[in-house]
Amino acid sequence: MYKPPVSRVGLAKLLRANAHHGAIPKFKRNMLLREFIPSAGCSTRTMGRAGLDFMVFGEAYFLRQSNLLGQVLELDHLPAINMRIKVDGGYVMLQPNGQEIEFDQDEIEHVMDYDVEQDIYGVPDYLGGMQALLLNEAATLFRRRYYSNGAHAGYIFYTNDPDLTEEDESELRAQISASKGVGNFRSMFVNIPGGTEKAIQIIPVGDFQAKDELEKVKNITRNDVIAAWRMNPALAGIIPENSAGFGDIEKIDRVYTANEIRPICQLFDQVNDLLRADRRIEWREPPAVAV
């Protein structure tokens, strides 16, 4: 069987790496369903699953359920993450127990977004934004660990006072070690009779706020993620930074639907060709778009 050009499991796990990357494919799936008319031949549940597969993996698979006369009665969704294409024709669905279910070429309807490097599997468009997505995740995890470890990027507890006894030194070392994790930010009282003004100093190793600039990293990578999805900021849940906002949301929705969602509908429209005789599956006629 042919190996997919990009790990399907890896793409699925990326959905949990970033808030926008996880929400946008479902939002686009919902917009796709808004244009879809469910029927006995293809339910909303089937189309919803196939639509989400298409957004995440760049392809979707339907199983044709036929009667004894070979007429297609219904389409069922097959998870794209487990589907593979055989070298000699046909399809294979991988099972968790290591077994495989084989399908003939005429049993499967394969909807895919064409990739210029190969025409076997579909590939999503957002791959160019993966590095920004992973950087966004890394920045978030760093901030979380930064606050969770209690050390806050680390510091040097420096003392040069001769009046500090070995018992006091051991006690300070124990208190500093205990300040990590749960219960951090504890206050500490140190008394050194006869000690000088700088007998004890706290020397930070790094300043997270000034050097890492989390907000700037998050904003830049967020913009790259929504650009990779070709998603309008107004529809992506972005809070505008100016008082004017992003403009008329209804107009944005109409234009985005016409330019992004309906072309995807046309890719799925090949499903209509199977059942056009009974009109079991159909899309709404696109209304006029006012720009």
C-alpha angles and dihedrals in degrees: 000000000000117000116231113249090233127036108260092203090051092052091050093052091050089067088076095047098080136021096230096041089052096047103040099066091052091047091052089046089054091051089051091052089051088066094045127093110208119221143163089277096055124011128209088250092056094045092045093055093044091047092053090048089053093051094048103036103020092242143063135200130215126190114218112226106203135182126232090277092057094251115144110241102171144359122228126195120245117197109252092209090070100037122106132177119233121231092229094046133279132064140275128206113206117225128211091242092059095258125120136222114213126210130191120241093254094051095066133064108204117198113188143166106237118246118207092218096054139000100211103082132025119245125202120241097230096074090101089065097051095102091052089047093052092045089053090051092047092051091051093048091047092053091048093049090043090063096035099055094057093219094089100211090327134272140211116243100208126189132168101168114130091206091067106105125215089249091055090047092053091048092051091049090052093048093050092050091049092053093074122097119355111023097026123153090055118163118240128204118205123181121186112176109221093007122149126246093263098035089123125031134177109215114190116220094208141354110229096191095053102038108033097040094202095188093055092048092048094049096047094047091044090056090050091051095052090043090054088053091046087232122157111238091231090058094042095065095253115159108231116239094212132061093242093063123199099308133249105357093199092054090047090051093051094048093045091049091050096046103035114016103040093053087057088050088057090056090053091044089086085076087066091060090066095056104021091117093063094031089228093146127032142153125228115260107258110253121224112281117225111209 
